[in-house]
């Protein structure tokens, strides 16, 4: 879910000024329009690319396909190839694929190759941008407010002075857009401001904007999806795993008692898996919003044995206004779990 939050933030920036980004990514490119990034594969499954734009280069139209990554993925090159081919089949335009890494992780290598025993069968080229390798001045030179929140992710950008620069540069922007961009700046800066003192400074610097963030549609969308995900995983994971494992165990035992025991064991295992996911979600929320309380959160997560309590605590922390409230919630979680 954290990755989704950063994806939404990045896609918002690109959607805010697609021509500016087209100019930066494709020399001589002219933005024409946007097409659906949901790629259909007949009756099988769907692929959901991050962004697909129609652009023109030297008078010819093509698709600009962009993917955002916050971590290394061993199959990233293959995924790009699959998106690229399917987008071409669906829209009938050649596709330029670009993967943009928001963090300094290992990047995919172009070209992607597939080989037959006797020869090479496919060779697919794509562009790779690691923001940590991009000079800060190069991205700044794009001259668009839509690039400013990304400055902290560039080669020399992980500094408090860069955050101040972005805040000042966004001052003339219309209020509604400025508020969204400030929220994105905070979200993306949290990727690189990982030291405790820097994380605390970042949080204090944006504390005055807490009310603004609560009204941000990006923030509301993320929190809504988070709540839905917690409820869905609690409901679906336990029931599905419990039924499948229980029926399997019942068939193997061949007896009613064996089936009952199998069901009990399967539900027990499924519940433990739901607990594990709930603990991970709690830690992720605390790391993003109140990193100074991460040690206390780990203690509470390890002690938690009731998913309902764990879920309620996670939701409460996601809406908490200050660190004192979070500390109280985490202490209650630890105490009530013993």
C-alpha positions in Angstrom: 0.0 0.0 0.0 2.9 2.4 0.7 4.0 1.8 -2.9 0.6 2.7 -4.1 0.7 6.0 -2.2 4.0 7.0 -3.9 2.6 5.8 -7.3 -0.4 8.0 -6.9 1.8 11.0 -5.9 4.0 10.5 -9.0 1.1 10.0 -11.4 -0.5 13.2 -10.0 2.6 15.2 -10.8 2.9 13.8 -14.3 -0.8 14.5 -14.9 -0.5 18.0 -13.7 1.9 19.0 -16.5 2.1 16.3 -19.2 3.7 18.6 -21.7 6.5 19.5 -19.3 7.2 15.9 -18.6 7.0 14.9 -22.2 9.6 17.6 -23.1 11.9 16.3 -20.4 11.6 12.6 -21.2 11.4 12.8 -25.0 13.4 15.3 -27.0 11.1 17.2 -29.3 8.0 15.4 -28.0 4.6 17.1 -28.0 1.9 16.0 -25.7 -1.4 15.1 -27.5 -3.6 13.3 -24.9 -4.1 10.5 -22.4 -5.4 7.0 -23.0 -6.6 4.4 -20.5 -3.7 2.6 -18.7 -5.9 -0.5 -18.2 -4.7 -3.0 -20.8 -7.1 -5.8 -21.6 -6.0 -9.3 -22.5 -9.2 -10.7 -23.9 -10.8 -13.2 -21.4 -7.7 -13.6 -19.2 -6.4 -10.9 -17.0 -5.9 -7.2 -17.2 -2.6 -5.3 -16.9 -2.7 -1.9 -15.3 0.2 0.4 -16.4 1.0 3.5 -14.4 0.6 6.1 -17.2 0.0 6.1 -21.0 0.2 9.3 -23.0 -0.2 10.0 -26.7 2.6 12.2 -27.9 4.0 13.4 -31.2 7.7 13.2 -32.2 8.7 14.6 -35.6 5.1 14.6 -36.7 4.5 10.9 -35.8 2.3 9.8 -33.0 3.3 7.3 -30.4 2.5 6.2 -26.8 4.7 7.3 -23.9 4.4 4.6 -21.3 5.7 5.4 -17.8 6.2 3.2 -14.8 7.2 4.3 -11.3 9.2 2.1 -8.9 10.3 2.5 -5.3 12.2 -0.8 -5.1 14.1 -3.3 -7.2 12.0 -5.9 -9.0 13.7 -8.9 -10.7 11.0 -9.1 -13.4 10.7 -5.4 -14.1 12.2 -5.6 -17.6 9.8 -8.4 -18.5 6.9 -6.4 -17.1 7.8 -3.4 -19.2 8.0 -5.6 -22.3 4.6 -7.1 -21.5 3.0 -3.6 -21.0 4.7 -2.3 -24.1 3.5 -5.1 -26.4 -0.1 -5.1 -25.0 -0.4 -1.3 -25.3 0.7 -1.6 -29.0 -1.8 -4.3 -29.7 -4.6 -2.3 -28.0 -3.9 1.1 -29.4 -2.0 0.4 -32.6 0.7 2.9 -31.9 4.4 2.3 -31.3 5.3 2.6 -27.6 8.2 4.2 -25.8 8.5 2.7 -22.2 10.2 4.5 -19.4 10.7 3.3 -15.8 11.4 6.0 -13.2 13.0 4.9 -9.9 12.1 7.2 -7.0 14.7 5.6 -4.7 18.3 4.5 -5.2 17.6 0.8 -5.7 19.0 -1.5 -8.4 17.4 -0.7 -11.7 16.2 -2.9 -14.6 18.7 -3.2 -17.5 17.8 -2.5 -21.1 17.4 -4.3 -23.4 15.2 -7.1 -22.3 16.0 -10.3 -24.3 14.3 -13.6 -24.9 16.2 -16.4 -26.6 15.4 -19.6 -28.4 17.9 -22.4 -28.4 19.2 -21.4 -31.8 18.8 -17.5 -31.8 17.6 -14.4 -30.0 13.8 -14.1 -30.3 13.0 -10.7 -28.8 15.0 -7.6 -28.0 13.1 -4.8 -26.2 14.7 -1.4 -25.4 13.3 0.9 -22.7 14.6 4.0 -20.9 15.6 4.0 -17.3 15.8 7.0 -15.0 17.0 6.8 -11.4 16.2 10.1 -9.8 19.1 9.7 -7.4 21.4 10.0 -10.4 19.7 13.0 -11.9 21.4 16.4 -11.1 19.0 18.5 -9.1 19.5 21.5 -11.4 18.5 19.4 -14.4 15.1 18.6 -13.1 14.7 22.1 -11.7 15.3 23.4 -15.2 12.1 21.8 -16.5 10.5 25.0 -15.1 7.2 23.4 -14.0 5.7 23.3 -10.5 4.9 19.6 -11.3 8.6 18.7 -11.0 9.3 20.5 -7.7 8.1 17.8 -5.3 10.6 15.4 -6.9 13.6 17.6 -6.3 14.3 16.0 -2.9 14.8 12.6 -4.7 17.5 13.9 -7.1 21.3 13.5 -6.7 21.8 16.5 -4.5 18.3 17.0 -3.3 18.0 15.1 0.0 18.6 18.2 2.0 16.5 20.4 4.2 17.4 23.4 2.0 15.7 21.7 -1.0 12.5 21.2 1.0 12.5 24.9 1.8 13.2 25.8 -1.8 10.2 23.7 -2.9 7.9 25.2 -0.4 8.9 28.8 -1.4 8.7 28.0 -5.1 5.1 26.7 -4.7 3.9 29.9 -2.9 2.7 31.6 -6.2 0.7 28.5 -7.3 -3.1 28.5 -7.0 -4.1 27.3 -3.5 -5.8 24.1 -4.4 -3.0 22.9 -6.6 -0.4 24.2 -4.1 -1.9 22.1 -1.3 -1.8 18.9 -3.4 1.8 19.6 -4.4 2.9 20.3 -0.8 1.3 17.0 0.3 3.1 15.1 -2.5 6.4 16.9 -1.5 5.9 15.6 2.0 5.1 12.0 0.9 8.1 11.8 -1.5 10.6 13.5 0.8 9.8 10.8 3.4 11.5 8.4 1.0 14.9 10.0 1.5 14.6 11.7 4.9 15.1 8.4 6.7 17.3 9.4 9.6 15.4 10.0 12.9 16.4 13.7 13.2 15.6 14.4 9.5 12.3 12.6 9.7 11.4 14.5 12.8 12.4 17.8 11.1 10.3 17.0 8.1 7.3 16.2 10.1 7.6 19.4 12.2 8.2 21.5 9.0 4.9 20.3 7.6 3.0 20.2 10.9 1.4 23.5 10.1 -0.2 22.0 7.0 -1.8 19.1 8.8 -5.3 20.5 8.3 -4.5 21.1 4.7 -3.4 17.6 4.3 -6.5 16.2 5.8 -8.5 18.1 3.1 -6.2 16.8 0.3 -8.0 14.5 -2.1 -4.8 12.5 -2.5 -4.6 12.0 1.3 -8.3 11.1 1.5 -8.0 8.6 -1.4 -5.0 6.9 0.2 -6.7 6.6 3.6 -9.9 5.3 2.1 -8.1 2.6 0.1 -6.1 1.7 3.2 -9.2 1.2 5.3 -10.8 -0.8 2.5 -7.7 -2.9 2.1 -7.5 -3.7 5.8 -11.2 -4.8 5.9 -11.0 -6.7 2.7 -7.9 -8.7 3.7 -9.3 -9.5 7.0 -12.5 -10.8 5.4 -11.2 -12.5 2.3 -7.9 -13.9 3.4 -9.2 -15.8 6.4 -12.3 -17.2 4.7 -10.6 -18.2 1.5 -7.5 -19.8 3.1 -9.6 -21.4 5.8 -12.0 -23.0 3.3 -9.3 -24.3 1.0 -7.0 -25.6 3.7 -9.8 -27.0 5.7 -11.3 -28.9 2.7 -8.0 -30.2 1.7 -7.2 -31.4 5.2 -10.7 -32.9 5.4 -10.2 -34.9 2.2 -6.9 -36.2 3.4 -8.3 -37.4 6.7 -11.3 -38.9 5.1 -13.3 -38.7 8.4 -15.6 -36.2 9.8 -13.4 -35.7 12.8 -10.4 -35.3 10.5 -12.2 -32.6 8.5 -13.2 -30.7 11.6 -9.7 -30.8 12.9 -8.4 -29.8 9.5 -10.8 -26.8 9.4 -9.8 -25.7 12.8 -6.1 -25.9 12.0 -6.6 -24.1 8.7 -8.6 -21.3 10.2 -5.9 -21.0 12.9 -3.2 -20.7 10.2 -5.3 -18.3 8.2 -5.9 -16.1 11.2 -2.2 -16.0 12.0 -1.5 -14.9 8.4 -4.1 -12.1 8.7 -2.5 -11.1 12.0 0.9 -11.0 10.3 -0.4 -8.7 7.5 -2.2 -6.5 10.1 1.1 -6.1 12.0 2.9 -5.2 8.8 0.2 -2.6 8.0 0.5 -1.1 11.5 4.3 -0.7 11.2 4.0 0.8 7.7 1.6 3.5 8.9 3.7 4.3 11.9 6.8 4.5 9.8 5.2 6.9 7.4 3.5 9.2 9.9 5.2 8.8 13.2 8.6 7.1 12.7 9.9 8.1 16.1 7.4 5.7 17.6 8.5 2.7 15.5 10.1 0.8 18.4 6.9 1.1 20.5 4.9 0.0 17.4 7.0 -3.1 17.0 6.4 -4.0 20.6 2.7 -3.6 20.2 2.5 -5.4 16.9 4.4 -8.4 18.3 2.2 -8.6 21.4 -1.1 -8.2 19.4 -3.1 -11.4 19.2 -6.5 -10.0 18.3 -7.0 -8.8 14.7 -10.0 -6.6 15.5 -8.0 -4.7 18.1 -5.0 -4.5 15.8 -7.1 -3.1 12.9 -8.9 -0.6 15.1 -5.5 0.6 16.4 -4.1 0.9 12.9 -7.1 2.9 11.7 -6.9 5.2 14.7 -3.2 5.9 14.2 -3.8 6.6 10.5 -6.1 9.5 11.6 -4.2 10.6 14.7 -3.4 14.2 15.0 -0.3 14.1 17.3 2.4 11.8 18.6 0.9 11.7 22.1 -2.3 10.1 20.8 -0.2 7.6 18.9 1.9 6.7 21.9 -1.3 6.2 23.9 -2.8 3.9 21.3 0.3 1.8 21.0 0.7 1.5 24.8 -3.0 0.4 25.0 -2.3 -2.2 22.3 0.6 -3.7 24.2 -1.2 -3.7 27.5 -4.4 -5.2 26.2 -2.6 -8.0 24.4 -1.1 -9.5 27.6 
